[in-house]
Amino acid sequence: MHKALKTMTSTAALACAAIGMPYAARADGVATPCTTVAASADGTSSVAAACTAGKGQALLELGYANRSLSDAAGSGVTVYPSATLRYGVSSKLEVDADAGPYVRLRSSGATAHGYGDSGLGLRYRVLGTGRTVVTAVATTTLPTGSGSYGAGKPQYSLGVAGRVALGSTLNLESSIAYDSKYRNVSGLDPAWYASYAPALALVTSPSQHTSFYVGGSGTTKVAPGLGPQYALGAGVRRELGSRTVVDLGLKDGLTLVNGTRSHEIDIALTQLVK
């Protein structure tokens, strides 16, 4: 799932990012990275996937998210399936195209809806041998969203994602990104701002087709004048055969500047189409 959701307002700013599946175990007990569709799939946590799509592979990803806030207005946001197509140009290079999400906001009993920005992305696997995978990630959003659901200008993100096998069924995954964003919210002055988005997760696989993960993520600035936001999350990922992966995640977040809590449920589907 591409991260075009970063174009939304601070109330609706969901970071749908990624978490990879554990490695396939070799006979010597050392994990082998990036050998399955599940290893390359984006999921529902905020750790960017370290593995890329294989050469000639095309992955279709759909994501749904529902977040509720603890403010007096009972605010919340629902993001309906945003489609991302990921294609492996080579064994190390991947290109992504994101159609953009459909977003529904709710506050004080009222609702509003619109389309978020679409996006493009590149991933290049710098290292992928033995127990470690490191991938450089670059994305941009395109100003195709409706009204304040889109940024109105292209936004950019540069980051790196990594994975280290701690054993045949356990690995540590992390990512960090530098995001250049543009605030486009009715009633507020437009403004550029920058933030860093770190994330860390521990993934375990009790069986060949099922994994569980727990981790944390955040951003150093939600919007101009607003401070950081952090979240803890957990989830489960299940392979349905060799071509389909389903991911279910839960997150609990806190915006430090105003103490607003958030509760979120995420669902992601990854399908190998080529």
C-alpha positions in Angstrom: 0.0 0.0 0.0 1.6 3.3 -1.1 1.7 6.1 1.5 -0.4 8.7 -0.4 -2.4 9.0 2.8 0.2 11.4 4.1 -1.5 14.1 2.0 -4.5 14.3 4.2 -5.2 16.7 7.1 -3.7 16.1 10.6 -7.1 14.6 11.6 -7.0 12.2 8.7 -3.3 11.6 8.5 -3.0 7.9 8.4 0.4 6.4 7.5 -0.4 3.1 5.9 2.9 1.6 5.6 4.5 -1.7 5.5 5.8 -4.7 7.2 7.3 -7.7 5.6 6.9 -11.4 6.3 9.7 -13.4 7.9 12.3 -15.2 5.9 12.1 -18.7 4.6 14.4 -20.9 6.7 17.3 -22.7 5.1 18.5 -26.1 6.2 21.3 -24.5 8.3 18.7 -22.4 10.2 19.8 -19.1 8.7 16.9 -17.0 7.2 16.8 -16.3 3.5 15.4 -12.9 2.6 12.8 -11.9 0.0 11.9 -15.4 -1.2 8.0 -15.1 -1.2 5.3 -12.7 -2.2 4.6 -12.2 1.5 8.1 -11.0 2.1 7.6 -8.2 -0.4 4.1 -7.3 0.6 3.2 -4.0 2.3 1.0 -4.5 5.3 -0.8 -2.5 8.0 2.0 -1.4 10.4 4.1 1.7 9.7 7.4 -0.1 9.0 8.3 0.2 5.3 8.9 -3.2 3.6 12.6 -3.9 3.1 11.9 -6.4 0.3 11.1 -5.4 -3.3 8.9 -7.2 -5.8 10.8 -9.8 -7.8 11.9 -9.2 -11.4 8.8 -9.2 -13.7 6.5 -9.6 -10.7 3.4 -7.4 -10.4 1.7 -7.0 -7.0 -1.7 -5.4 -6.5 -2.3 -4.1 -3.0 -5.6 -2.9 -1.4 -5.9 -1.2 2.0 -8.6 -0.2 4.4 -8.2 1.8 7.6 -10.6 3.1 10.2 -9.4 5.5 12.9 -11.3 7.0 15.8 -10.1 9.9 17.9 -10.7 10.7 21.6 -11.6 14.4 21.1 -14.9 15.9 22.2 -16.3 16.0 18.6 -15.9 12.2 18.2 -13.8 12.7 15.1 -12.6 9.9 12.9 -11.5 8.9 9.4 -12.2 5.9 7.2 -10.0 5.2 4.2 -11.5 2.9 1.7 -9.4 0.5 -0.4 -6.6 2.4 -2.0 -5.1 0.5 -4.9 -1.3 0.3 -5.5 0.4 -1.5 -8.3 4.0 -2.5 -7.6 6.3 -3.9 -10.4 9.7 -5.4 -10.2 11.9 -3.9 -13.0 14.8 -6.0 -11.9 15.8 -8.2 -8.9 16.6 -5.0 -6.9 14.5 -2.2 -8.5 10.8 -1.7 -8.0 8.4 1.0 -9.3 5.0 1.8 -7.7 1.9 3.6 -8.8 -0.9 4.5 -6.3 -4.4 5.4 -7.4 -5.0 7.4 -4.2 -7.5 6.6 -1.4 -11.2 7.5 -1.0 -11.5 9.2 2.4 -14.5 9.7 4.7 -14.2 12.1 7.7 -16.6 12.4 10.6 -16.9 14.9 13.4 -19.8 16.1 15.7 -22.2 13.9 13.8 -21.4 15.3 10.4 -19.5 13.6 7.6 -17.5 14.7 4.6 -15.7 12.7 1.9 -13.3 13.1 -1.0 -10.4 11.6 -2.8 -6.8 11.8 -1.6 -3.7 12.3 -3.8 -2.3 9.6 -6.1 1.4 8.8 -5.9 4.5 7.3 -7.5 7.4 5.5 -5.9 10.7 3.8 -6.3 12.4 1.2 -4.1 16.0 0.0 -4.6 17.4 -3.0 -2.6 20.9 -1.9 -1.6 21.7 -5.0 0.4 19.9 -8.4 0.4 22.2 -11.2 1.4 22.5 -13.4 4.4 20.5 -12.2 7.4 20.2 -8.5 6.3 18.1 -6.6 3.8 18.4 -2.8 3.3 16.3 -0.9 0.8 16.2 2.8 -0.2 12.7 4.2 -0.7 11.6 7.4 -2.6 8.0 8.5 -3.1 6.1 11.5 -4.3 2.4 12.3 -4.2 0.6 14.0 -7.1 -1.9 16.8 -6.6 -4.9 14.8 -7.8 -7.0 14.9 -4.6 -10.2 16.7 -4.2 -10.1 19.9 -2.1 -8.3 19.7 1.3 -8.2 15.9 1.0 -5.2 16.4 -1.3 -2.2 18.6 -0.6 -2.6 20.7 -3.7 1.1 20.3 -4.4 3.5 17.4 -4.9 4.9 16.0 -1.7 8.1 14.0 -1.3 9.5 11.4 1.0 13.0 9.8 1.1 13.8 6.9 3.4 15.5 3.6 4.1 14.0 0.3 5.3 15.9 -2.6 6.8 15.4 -6.1 8.1 17.7 -8.3 10.2 17.0 -12.0 10.9 17.4 -12.8 14.6 16.7 -16.5 13.9 14.8 -18.8 11.6 11.4 -17.6 12.9 12.2 -14.1 14.3 13.3 -10.9 12.6 13.6 -7.2 13.5 12.3 -4.7 10.9 12.8 -0.9 10.9 12.5 2.1 8.7 12.9 5.9 8.8 11.8 8.5 6.3 12.2 12.2 5.8 8.9 13.7 4.6 8.4 17.1 3.0 4.7 17.9 3.3 2.3 20.7 2.4 -0.6 21.8 4.6 -3.8 22.4 2.6 -6.6 22.8 5.1 -9.6 25.1 4.8 -9.4 28.0 7.2 -5.6 27.6 7.8 -2.7 29.2 5.9 -1.0 26.9 3.5 2.5 26.0 4.6 5.3 23.6 3.9 6.7 21.5 6.8 9.1 18.6 7.3 9.0 15.6 9.6 10.8 12.4 10.3 8.9 9.1 10.5 10.7 6.3 12.4 9.3 2.8 12.9 10.3 -0.5 14.5 8.7 -3.9 14.6 9.4 -7.4 15.9 8.0 -10.2 13.7 7.7 -13.9 14.6 6.4 -16.9 12.6 5.1 -19.8 14.6 4.1 -21.5 11.3 5.1 -21.3 7.6 2.1 -19.3 6.5 1.3 -17.2 9.6 3.2 -14.3 11.3 2.5 -12.0 14.2 4.1 -8.6 14.7 4.3 -5.9 17.4 5.9 -2.5 17.1 5.9 1.2 17.3 5.9 4.1 14.8 5.6 7.9 14.7 6.2 11.2 13.1 8.0 14.2 14.6 5.5 16.7 13.4 1.8 16.2 12.6 1.3 19.6 11.0 2.8 23.1 11.3 2.7 24.2 14.9 1.8 20.7 16.1 4.3 18.3 17.7 4.9 14.6 17.3 2.5 11.7 17.2 3.4 8.1 18.1 1.6 4.8 18.0 2.0 1.2 19.2 0.5 -1.6 17.1 0.2 -5.3 16.7 -1.2 -7.6 14.0 -1.3 -10.9 12.2 -0.5 -11.8 8.6 -1.7 -14.9 6.8 -0.6 -16.3 3.5 -3.6 -17.8 1.5 -1.7 -20.0 -0.9 1.4 -18.7 -2.8 -0.3 -15.7 -4.4 -2.4 -13.9 -1.7 -1.5 -12.3 1.6 -4.0 -10.9 4.1 -2.9 -8.6 7.0 -5.0 -7.4 10.0 -3.6 -4.8 12.4 -4.6 -2.7 15.4 -2.9 0.6 16.5 -3.2 2.9 19.5 -1.8 6.4 19.0 -1.1 9.6 20.9 -0.6 13.2 19.7 1.6 14.7 22.3 0.8 18.4 21.7 -2.9 18.0 22.7 -3.2 14.6 24.3 -5.6 13.2 21.6 -5.7 9.4 21.6 -6.5 7.4 18.5 -7.6 3.8 17.9 -7.2 2.3 14.5 -8.0 -1.0 12.7 -6.3 -1.7 9.4 -6.8 -4.4 6.7 -4.5 -5.1 3.8 -4.7 -7.5 0.9 -1.7 -8.3 -1.4 -2.3 -10.3 -4.6 0.4 -11.5 -7.1 -1.1 -10.7 -10.5 1.9 -11.6 -12.6 
